[in-house]
Amino acid sequence: MRTLLLADDNVTVQRVIALTFAQEQVRVVTASDGNQAMDRMVMERPDIVLAGSTLPQINGYQLSRCVESKPELKGVRVLLLSGAFEAIDEARLASSGANGVIEKPVEPGEVISRVKELLGLKTD
């Protein structure tokens, strides 16, 4: 089973993502801010991270750069979650090393598809 770390300060988003993956071979662990996400990454060693781009303390862009810089997290994929009315900073996105962006409100099918694609899993 693969592990997905969801770093988002919105409890509703956390619940939606957990429900989205309830029938998948993906275990969801959550963090409410960037510092907590970093701690969880060390403890859980997730396969993929979904991180809010405006996450408190350490935002999604910074979190992605941290993942890129830590040898023990090599291979961990990062997708940023952005609000529907947040502009994506393409230059920051490129320099962060993130593997893409999913816009909120999230579409469950799209999230599952993107995560499976990045993890090299078969999509149904």
N, C-alpha and C positions, 0 to 999 in steps of 0.2 A: 504494500500500500504506500502511495506517495503522500507527502506532507505539504500542505499549502499553509503558509503564514499570511494571515490577513491583518494588515496594519492599517486600521481606520478608526477614527474617533467617534464615528456614528454607529450607535448600537443597532439601529435598523439595518444598516448596510452589513454589519457583522452577522445579523440573523438571516438576512436574505442570502448571503454567500454560503453560510452554513447549510441552509435548506437546499440551496442550489446543488451542493455537492453531496447531499445525504444519500443519494443512490449511486454515487460514483465511488471508485476505488481511490478516493482522495480524502485524507483526514485534514480537517481544518482546525488550526489553532489561531488564536487572535491576540492582538496587542492594540492598545488604545492610543499609544503615542510612539514616537520614534525611538526613544530610549528603551521603552519596554520591548519594542520590536527587535532592537539589537540584542537585548538579553535573551529573548526567545529564540533568536537565530542561533546563538551559541548553544543553548540548551537542546533545541529541537533539530537543528541542521535540516531546515526545510528544503524541498526540491524546487519550490517556487514561492515567490513573495508577491502578493498584491498589496500595494502601498498607496495610500492617499497622497496625492501630490502636495496637499497643504497640511499634512500631518503635523500636530504640535511637537515642539522640541527639535526633532530631526525630521524634516519633510521627506517626501518620497524621492525627490531628486537626490538629496544628500544620502538617504538610506541606500539607494542604488549604487552611489559612488563608494560607500562603505563596503558593500558586498563585493564590488569589483576589486577593492584594495586588500581584502583579507584572503590569504591563500586557503584557509580552512573552509571558506565559503565558495571556492572555485566551482563553477558549474551551476550555481543557484541562479535561476532565472528571475527577473523582476519585471512586473507589469505595473504601471502607474494607474491609479484610479483618479480621474479628474471630474470635477463637478460640471454639470451641463453648461454652466455659465462662466467657467474658468477658461481662460485662454491657455492653450498649451504653448509653452516656450520651447520651440523646436531646437534651438541652440542648446538650452539647458538639458533637454531630453537626450540629444545626441551625446553631450559630454558626460551625462550621468551613467551611461552604459545600460540604461533600462532597455528592455526588449520590446517595448511598445506601451500603448495607452489604451485604456478602456474608459469610455465616458459614462458617468452616472447620469440618470439612473441606469443601473446595469440590466442588461438583457440576459437572463440565465443561460439561454442557448449559446449566445456569443461568448460568455465567460467560460463555459465548459469547453467550447470548441478551441478558444485561444489557449487555455491552460493545457489541454490535451496535446495540442499542436506543439507547444513549447517543451512539453515533457516527452514528446515522441510516442504518445499513446494513440491507439486507434480511436477514431471518432466513429460513432454509430451512424 
